[in-house]
Amino acid sequence: MVRHRSRRLSPRFIAASAVALIFLLGVSGPVLAAPDPLQDALDAELTRTWDLLQAQPEAPFWMQLAVLDRWTYTVQATHGAAGTWSADHSRIGDVDIRVGSLQLDNTHKLRDPGWFSEEDRARVDVPIEDDEGVIRIGLWRAIDDAYRSAVRQLIKVRADDVVKVEAEDDSPDFSLAPVVVDLRDTQPLELDAAAWTERVRTVSRVFLEYPQVFDSNVSFRALDETNHLVSSDGTRLRTGRQHLRVAVSASTTADDGMELQVVDYVDAASTDKLPDLSELEDMARGVAERVTQLRQAPTVEPYVGPAILRGRAAAVFFHEVLGHRVEGHRQKDEEEGQTFTDKVGKAVLPDFLSVDDDPTLATWGDRDLNGTYAYDDEGVAAQRVSIVDGGIMRGFLMSRSPIAGFDHSNGHGRRQPGSAPTARQGNLVVSASRSVSYDALRKQLIDQVRAQGRPFGFIFDDVSGGFTFTGRVTPNAFNVEPVTVWKVFPDGRPDQLVRGVDLIGTPLTTFQRIVAASDQVGVFNGMCGAESGWVPVAAVAPDLLVSEIEVQRKEKAHDRPPLLPPPLPDDVPMREGT
């Protein structure tokens, strides 16, 4: 059964908002058969408090309540010993209230802020009892506190606006969006706790075979989430998300004190997409072999030369170097470097590369994507956004905070519960209109090494993560943290595994040095941290050849490896790595 619903705004809301026109969009969704006390409590308390707050001297013009109802299941094991299965239930709420006007409201960024200039945003722990009255009591105080905080902040914003020079981008602080009603049915995640506990224990025993693996971890984590959202303009949403991850990690210490860790993982939206026991054991052996090899690998001096970024490494590279710099709020924040603010319509990448961000994608091939969602955290439907098309800059990722030339959201306002939404990435997809086989790309790498007179080039197989600086105070640079790096020699010698390097550079220069792409594509799933907290993301990219990349020495510790050998069982075969 499908329900379509549109709601009319009350005259009181229209007067308070000073909005001339708002359009409503009905979105279909299945009807939930069972009652939902949490959704009912949000509806009732929003309506009650909204009406009461309109009588205040500084009445809000928009208000949103959201609660993430989350079950978290975890178990982990190390070297054959499993921990206890954990099942945790929480409800984390957010109250967003805007006072002032669409043009200037309490969320406006203060320029040259001093200590204590920003109002604290308190965490809202919503009762887990399915009792509408109890839930409403919990929401009531949170709403009252949020309103007081919003009014105090608006006073600071207005004072700041009077004494500062005119802003370069005087776009409004808030934009209208279609009103959506989509209340989806959700089904609980069913897991076998005993089976998963035994599985991680069995897989973790693999590391007993590797005496140079000093620490190990095999973990299973499952999230079963239902997100509830209601707003004063009529949006009502209930959507679900289930996410499962099996991760395998191993760490060791090299003789020079460098700490080394290798991680492999699989993300999925359902249990049937996860590896079976034998595949997980193979994954663990692969991790153990690689970290053991790295322990013996030589370190690399700072160097500049050509390199191939394999798919997953290229995906993280683009996420850090491009993705964060095209988040909308950074374009009007004058403390940001604004690398691409004035680049719309201009070439920023080679003409064979395009970049989109598409949270509506649930999968890429047989891989589930972490950054998929139906609606963002401001109640706007997820949308595919063309960022770069054929090398030409086209647009930005937008929340409901407009910027010059982009006056509405494209469904990228995201946050970790407890933070204010900002524009964030979802599924960043890099595509190439021209590509070659990986073997041909490798040959081009060797040709580049010879043409430049370099002793070797690099292949970056995998990365653990990275970070980027986007502000003006710090250098507008990036640091991508490789795990597996190979030296490639022009004289035909076998590739050499090396360690101890970070990939560094600045965005515009590095982008212009991308010269080719392969027809193989890699997927990165992970969590990304920024101003609005940690959000799930994915990135997809082909292997890329870069004519010149710089590496620097990686940070290292100084402690020696353990002096005593581990007490490993006699019946376990010992492997030193191959």
N, C-alpha and C positions, 0 to 999 in steps of 0.2 A: 504494500500500500504506500502511495506517495502523497505527500502533503505539500502544498504550496501556500505560503503565508506572506502577506505584506502587512505592515503596520503603519498607522498614521502617527505623526508626531503631534504631541499635544501643543496647543497654542502657547502654553507656558514655556515649553522647551524652545519653540521658535523665537519667542520674545527674548529669552535669556541668551540665546545663541546669536541673535541678530543675523540669522541666515535667511537669505531671500529664497533659496531653492535647494531642496534636497530631494534626490530621487531614490526610490526604494526598488530593490531587486529581490524577488522571491527566488530562492534556490531550493531545489527538491532534496528531500532526504527521507529515509525510512522512519516511520513512527516507532518510538520506543514503547513496547507493550507494558513494561513494568513501571511503577512510579519511580521518580528520581528525586529524593529529598534534597540533595545538594543543588541540583538545577533549580528546584522550586525555591529554595532558600535564597539563592542568588537573585532570582527574579523578584521575589518579594522584597528583599532588603534594598535592592537597587531602586525599586519604585518608591518605597517608603522614604529612604534617605534623600533621594533626588528631590522629591517634593518638598521636604523639610529644608534642604539647603538652598532652595530658590528664595526663601525668605531672608537669607543672610545678606548683609550689605554687599559682599563680593560673591555673588552667586556663581557657581560653576557653569560653564557652557558645554562641558562634555565630561562623562564619567564612565569608567569601565571597571567591572569586577571580573577577575579570572581566578580559577582554582585548578591546579594540577593535582589530580587524584592519582597517586602512584604507588604501585606495588613493586618492590625491588627484591629480587631473589639472587643470592650469591653463594658460591662455594669455591674454595681454592685448595690447592695442594702443592706441596714442595717436596721433592726427592722422595716420593712415595708415601707421604703423610698428609692426609686430608684434614681440613678444618671442618667446622660445623656448618651445616646448611642454614642459611639465614633468610628469613622472609620478613620484610619490613613494609609497613603501610604508613604512608604520610599524605597529608594534604597541605599544599603550599599555596597561599593566596597572594594576589596582587590587587592593589587598589590604585587606579590611575585617575586622577582628577585634574582637570584643566580649568583654571580661573584666569580672567582677563578677557582676551579676545582671540579670534583666529590669527590676527596679525601679531599680537604680542601676548604671550601667556607665561605661566610660571615655569615652563620647561626651557625658556630661552636661556642660552648659554651666557653666563656672566663673563665679561672680558676683564682680564687682570684680577681674577678672584683672589681674595685673601683667605686666611685661615677661617674655617667654620662658615664660609660663605655659602656652601651648599647644604641644603637640608638633608638630614639622614633619611634613608628609605628603610623603614623597619621591615623585618621579615614577618609575614603573617602566617602563623600556624593555625590552620583551620581544623576544628574537631573532626575526628574520623568517625564519630557516631552518626548513623543515618537518622538523625533527629533534626527536622527542619528548624525547630525553635532553638536548639543548642547551637546549630551552625550560624543562625542569624545573630545570636548574641556575640559570637566570635567575630563576625564581620562588622558589627555595629561599631565597636571600639576602633577597629582598623580604619574604617571609613572616616570616623570623627578625627582620628589622628592625621590621616592623609589630607583631609580638607584643611586643617589648621596649618600643616606643613606647607601646603600649596599656597595659601594666602601669605604666609611669611615670606616664601620665596618670591612671590610676585612683587612684593614691596621692594625687595632687593633688586629684582630685574628692572623695575621702573626707575629706581634711583640710578642704577648702572647705565641705563639707556639715556638718561638725561645728561650725564657728565662725560660720556665717551664720544669719540668722533663717529661720524656716520658709518654704518657698516657697509662693506663692499657688496654684500648680498643681503638686500632687505626683504627677502621672501618671507611670507607668513610662517608662523611657528607650527601651524596645524592645517591639514587639508581634510575636506569631506571625502567620504567613501560610500559606495553602495551599501545599503543595509541588507544583511544576509541572515536568514533563518535556516539552519541546517542542524537538526538534532539527530545524530546517528546512533543506531544501536551499537552496543559494544559487547563482545564476548570475552569472558575471563580467559587468561592464559593458563593452560593446563600443563604441569611439569611433573616429572617423576623425580622427587628429591633424592631418593636412595640411589637411583640409577645414575644420576649426574654426579653424585658424590663419589661413587665407585669409579666412574669414568675418569674424572680428573685425577683420582688417586692412581689409577692404572697408568695413565699417560705420564704422570710425573715421575714414575719409576724409571722411565727411559733415561733420565738424567743421572741415575746411579751408575750408568755405564761410562760416564765421562768425568773422570776425577778432576779435570781442570775447570769444570763448571762449578763454581763456588756457591752460587745461589741460583735457585730456579723457582718458577711459579707457573702453574697451570690454573687458569681461572675460568669459571662460567658465571656469566651475569645476564640476567633477564630483567627487562623493564616492561611493565604492563601499565600503560598510562591512559587516563581519560582526561582530556582538557575541556573544562567548562568555561564559557565566556559570555558575558552579557554586557550591553552598553546602553547608555541613555538614548542613543539614536535608534534603537530597536533591534540591533544585531543580537542574535541568540545562537550560540554554537555549542555543540558537544561532539568532539571527535576523539578517536582512539589512536594509539600508537603502541605497537609491540616491537621490541628490539632485543635481540639476543647476541651475545658475543662470547666466543671462546678464544682466549688469548694464551699464548705460550711464550715464556721469556726465560732467558738464561744469561747469567752475568759471570764475569771473571775479572781478574786483575792481572795486567801484564807485569813483567819483571821491572819495567820502568815506572810502575805506579799508576798507569792509565787504567781507569775503570771502563770496562767494555760490556755492553749489553746488546743482545739481539732479541727482537720481538717479532712474532708472527701472530696473525689473528684472522678470524673470520667473523663478519657481521651478517646477520640475517634477520628477516622479519617474521620467520616461523621456524620451528624446530626441524622441519623436513629439509631446510636448506643448509643445515649444519653438517660438518663432516662426521663420518662414522668413526669408530674406535681406531681402526687401523690407519685411517687417514690422519687422525690426530697424533698417533704415535709417529707416523712419518714426519709430520710437521715438527714435533718435538725433536726428532733426530736431526732434521735439517737445521733447526735453531742451534742445537748443541754443536753440530759440526762447524757451523759458521762462526760461532763465538770462540771455539777452540782454535780455529784457523786464524782468527783475528789476533788472538793472544800472541801468536808467533809472527804475525805480519810486521813488516817494517813501517816506520812512520814516514811522513812526507813533509818536506820543507815547504814554506810558502812558494807558490808557483802560479804562473799565468800560462794558459794554453788551451787548446781545443778540447771539447768534451761532449760526450753523449749523456743526456739525462734520460734514463729509461722511464717508461710510462708513469709508474707510481711516483718516482722522484720528480718528473716533470709536472705531475699533477700538484704535488705539494708546492713546488716552485711557483706555479701560477697562482695557487691559492694565496701564498704569502706576498708575492711581489706585485701581482695585478689585483687580485680579488679585494684585498683590504683597501686599496687606494681608490676603488670605484664605489665604495659605500657612500651613499648620498650625503650623510651628515658631514662628512669630511670636506665636502666641496664648499660649504659656507662657513666652516670653522676656520677663522683666520690664524689659529695656532697650528693648523695642519699644513703640511707641505704642499697640498693641492696639486699633486703631480699631473693629474689628468683633467683638472677642472676646465681648462681652456682648450682642451684637445679635441672636443667634439667636432666631427667632420674632418679631422686630420689623421694622418697615418701615425700609428703608434706601434704597430707590429708589422712583420713581413706580410706581403699581400696574400700569401697562401694560408694564413692563419685566421681563424674566427674564434670568438669566445662568447658563450652564452651562460646564463645561470638559470636553471630550470628546476625548481622544486617540485614540479608536477611529475617528474620522472621517478618512478618507483624502482626501476631496475636499469642496469646497463649490461646487456648480454644476460648471463646467468647470475650476475652479482646484484644483490639488493643494495640500494643506495641509502646512506645515512641521512642525507640532507633533504629527504622528501617530506612534504607536509601539504595539507589541503588548504589551510588558512594560516596566516601569520599571527603574531601575538597582539596585533591591533585589530583583528577581525576582518582582514582583507584577504581575498582569495589569492592563493599562490599563482604566479604568472611567470612564463618564460620571458627573460629579458635578453635582448641582443646588446652585448657590451662592445664587442669589436666584430666588424663584418668585413672580411677581406682586408684585414689590416687597419681599417678605418674605425676610429672611435665613434660609437653610436649612442651610448647611454650609461646610466648609473643604476645601482641597486637602491630602491627608494622605500623608505618608511612613510608615515603620514606627515613627515616634516619636509615641506617643499624646499627646493633650491631653484636658482635662476634657470629657466628653461625647462624645468621638470616640476610641475605643480601638483602632482598627486602620487599616491603610493602605487607601487607595482608588486605589492605583496611580499616585501622583504623586511618588515619590521619584526625583529626577533629578540628574544631575551631568555636568559635563565630565570626561573621563578625567583622573585625578590629583587630584580633589576628593572630599570626602565628600558623599554624597547628602543633599539636603534637599527639602522639599516645593516643587514648582515647577509653573508653568502648562504646559499642552500646547496645546490648541486652545480658546481662550476664545471663546464664542459668546454674543452679546447679541441677544435677540429682542424684538419688540414685538407685543403682542396687539392694539393699535390703531395704525393708520398712515394716512398720507395720501400723495398724490403729491408728488414733489419740488416741483413748481410751487406746490402748496398750502402746503407747508412754507415755501417762500420768501415767499409772501404773509403767512404768520403772522409771519415774521421782520420784515417791513416794518411790520406792525401793532404788533409789540412796540416797534420803534424809535419810532414815532409816539406810542404810549401812554406811553412813558417820557420823551418829549421829547428824545431823543438825536439828534445830527446824522447818525449813521450806525450801521449794524451791521456784523458781520463774517461772511464765509464762509471757513472754513478748508478748503481743498481737499485738501491733502496735508500730511504731516509727515515729517520725517527720523528722528524718534525722540523720546526723552524720558527723564526719570528722576524718581524719587520718593524722598522721605525718609520712612522708616517708624519711626525711633527716637524716643526721648523727648528726647535731647540736642539734636536739631535740630528746627526747626518741622516739624510733620507735614503737609508740603505736597508739591506736584508741579510739574513744569516740563515741558511738552510743546513740542517745537520744530517749529513750522510751516515749510513751505517756500513754499507758495503761499497767500496770504491776499488776500481781496478786501474792499474797503469797499463796502457796499450802502447807497444813499441813499434816503430816503423820498420824494423829490420826482421820482423817475423818471430821474435822471441815470444814465448807464451805470456799471456797476461799475468800480471803480478798483483795479488791482493795486498792492499795497503790500509793503514789506519791513521787516525789522528788528524783529520782535516775537516774544516768547515767550509762550505761554499758561500762566498760573500760577493757583494757588488751593489750597484745602484741600478734602479729599474730601467730607465730610458736607454742607457748604454747597453745593458745586457740584452734587452729585447731586440735591439737592432742587430745583434750578433747571432741571432737564430737564423740558420741558413738552410735547414732541411728537416723533414719529419719522416718517420717510418709509418708503415701501415699497421703496426702493432700498437694497441692501446692498453693503458694500465688504469686501474681504479684505486683511489685512496679513500678510505672511510675513516673518520676520526671525530674528535671534538675540538672546537676552536674557541679560544678565550679572547675576549675583547671587552670594551666598556660595558656591554650589556650581559656579561657573564659568559658561561660556557654553553655553546649550542652544538648540536650534531650537524656535521657537514660531510660532503663528499666532493671529490674532484676527479675528473676524467681527462686524460691527455695521452697523445701519442709520444713515442720516443722522439727526442729532439736533439739535433746536432747544433752546438753553439761554437762559433769559431774561436771565442776567447772567453775563458772563465777564470776567476781568481779564487784560490783557496788559501786559507790561513791555518795556523796550528790550532788544534782543538784544546780546550781547557782540560787539564788533567790533575789528578790527585797525586799524592806523594807516598802513600802508605805502601809497604811491601805486601806481596801476596802472603797468604797464611803460611806460618812456619811449619805447622803440623799437617801431615796428610789426612784426608778424610777417612772415617771408619766405614768404608764401603763393604757390603756383604761379599762373602767369598764366592757365592754362586752367581754373581752378576758379571757378565763379560765386560772387560775394560776396553774402552776405545779412546784413542788419543786424537781422533779427528783425521780426516783425509784431505 
